[in-house]
Amino acid sequence: MKRFQRNVDGFYDVENQLPRYLRAVAEEGFERARTERREIDGRQAAMADADRKRAYFLDAIGGLPDERCELRAERTGRLRRDGYDVENVVFESLPDFHVTANVYVPREARDEGTDESSGEKEDENRPFPGVLFCCGHSDLGKGAAVYQQVCIDLVRNGFVVLAIDPLGQGERHQFYDPETGELPRRNTTEHTFLNQQCTFAGANVARYMVWDGIRALDYLERRSDVDSDRIGVTGNSGGGLQTAYLALVEDRIDAAVPCCFITSKRAYMDTGQGQDGEQIIHRAIDRGPRYDDFLSAFAPKPVLVGAARSDFLPIEGTRRSYERARSVYEQYDREDAIDIVVADDTHGFSPTLREATVNWFREHLRDEPVDFRTDSPEPIDPEELHCTAAGEVRAAFSDETTVTALNRAYIAANAPDAATRPEVSDADRYVKEMRERVRQRFDLDRRRPALHPRRYETERMDGITWEKVFFPTERDPTVVVTGIVARADDGLEASGDPLLLLYERGTDDVENRTPDIRDLVAEHGFVLAFDPRGVGAVRARNVNTPLMNGGDYDDYHGTKNKLAADATMLGTSLLAMQVFDVTRGCEYLRDRLGDGVDVAVEGHGSMALHALLTAVATPSIRTVSLVNPVPSFHEMATSPDTTIDHGLTAHGVVGTVDIPQLLPALHDREIRWTGAEPSRYR
């Protein structure tokens, strides 16, 4: 049987249905946001809204570490420049988790001999306001020339500037192999990989980025040459993100300039772009915080929004978020404390933004005129800014920990039995509880329309009849799912239950697997090779944007990543939507073959998880076959060697609806394993 051709053989236009469905759900979130904003009618309401969005954010990223370890700050080098010095510094934000940083110090700071980690201060040595500089997505991190230039302009204007390497950048590559020097992942690829691991655990990689920033502020305010009552933070792109996140959670910040980050969720969805892991905050569209919330929650402190007219982050969204936040500043009578500057440029910390940033801090942290004009400061060779001899913390510190290890510890603390099959004293009660948990977690009880299946292109070969089918799955009838049926002709008896068959490529694999399907028909009599949304014949069109999305549907920053990101921000997942669809496939089998019929489900690779989840939620499934199943969510969340599949990205599944928890709920079913070791889950 030939697979479906484009748009379900011309019967139905499906290539945009999944993005369109996600957008429709998002519109409900946008409407809730509009209602929330209308209710902010005074300072108390504004403060309550800020507290609520701060709580949402912290909940989504898994909270923050409870205790501050010793910084153990060490200055490893010093460069003397024209009018300022640059110190190379290393400190620990968590035990054995080192942050590499450069401190730009005005020459007259006179901090020689000061114990920077002791917290002791001498009044005469702390005249300067401090600025935390957050680097965007450059593999060089703090060594990138464009970021050095911002720091140089700031230090020349009387600020002590602390520029830190984000994890995965500069000297903090999490997957650097100190023995071979190899670096299999880097920069945003690291961020996205690590974020999926954190998401499985119910957190976000931003948890560790924000904590790095908080500890950087700890270090900055302990310096005797810094006035801790005058602290600013700025950054561009990914650094603008860090700036916005810190402004939301950190009260010590007195002024902020997030650049080339603020837009709006609606405008972001319009672009079709994917984003990096730390940008994907669970339920951000559904409940917030949204882009304008980061600005509004900072009120009434001074914030300048830096933007670029021709950014890939839409300027239209930037202006909308700015205006929304400005209306909140009006509740404080502080409209003068929020402003926007738009460079006639593309994405980046352009001279226009650099100049505006310095002047904003001059005005609000030094009470000086806004008359600074930038030139082209000469950057330093990035290697001179290294804080470690090898330029990598994993080479410098034998006990250096990683985000994967931190996530493993996070899981151990919050779900210590996550990897262990639970002891069940009342099997029937456990089955009922797990069924309810899965159905609630994946919203499987929502309204579903009548199937009204359409069948066509029937073909008979060697005692098997093949046909194609599609039917609506969601309340939005424009979302359809597809399948290819293979059924035994009269006279061919089968011993097994009708089978729902799930390949990773869906019906696109049917032609190549015809012999296997024939064998399955001989056993089950009726086989439905099924495409849940986003798979096979109903896969979304590829958003082929080389800059942001890579060239392939399954790339780290490809189309599936973008769709999974949108789903996460809506409080759902591709996995949840697809499991819903698989339950609809089971309904189709029972509708066609009789309500009293039991069914079997077989899942290959990642689809084995769909099979397990659907079986727990669906009592009529009596046999579950798992062929080369992927590891458990727990294993994927805690191993540095796992392979990322955005189709599996789901928030907080470790220890709740993972394989160890699902198996006892199937104690009365037949479970078949092929190409896997079931003992690892028992």
Buried (B, 14 or more C-beta within 10 A) or exposed (E): BEBBEEEBBEBBEBBEBBBEBBBEBBEEBBEBBEEBBEEBEEBEBBBEBBEBBBEBBBBBBBEEBEEEBEBEBBBBBEBEBEEBBBBBBBBBBBEBBBBBBBBBBBEEBBBEEBEBBEEEBEEEBBBBBBBBBBBBBBBBBBBBBBBBBBBBBBBBBBBBBBBBBBBBBBBBBBBBEBEEEEBBBBBBBBBBBBBBBBBBBBBBBBBBBBBBBBBBBBBBBBBBBBBBEBBBBBBBBBBBBBBBBBBBBBEBBBBBBBBBBBBBBBBBBBBBBBBBBBBBBBBBBBBBBBBBBBBBBBBBBBBBBBBBEEBBBBBEBBBBBBEBBBBBBBBBEBEEBBBBBBBEBEBBBBBBBBBBBBBBBBBBBBEBEEEBEBEEBEBBEBEEBBBBEEBBBBBBBEEBBBBBBBBBEBBEEBBEEBBEBBEBEEEEEBBEEBBEBBBEBBEBEEEBBEBEBBEEBEEEEEEBBBBBBBBBBBEBEBBBBBBBBBBBEEEEEBEBBBBBBBBBBBBBBBEEBBEBBBEBBBBBBBBBBBBBBBBBBBBBBBBBBEEBBBEEBBBBBBBBBBBBBBBBBBBBBBBBBBBBBBBBBBBBBBBBBEEEBBBBBBBBBBBBBBBBBBBBBBEBBBBBBBBBBBBBBBBBBBEBEBEBBBBBBBBBBBBBBBBBBBBBBBEEBEBEBEEBEEEEBE
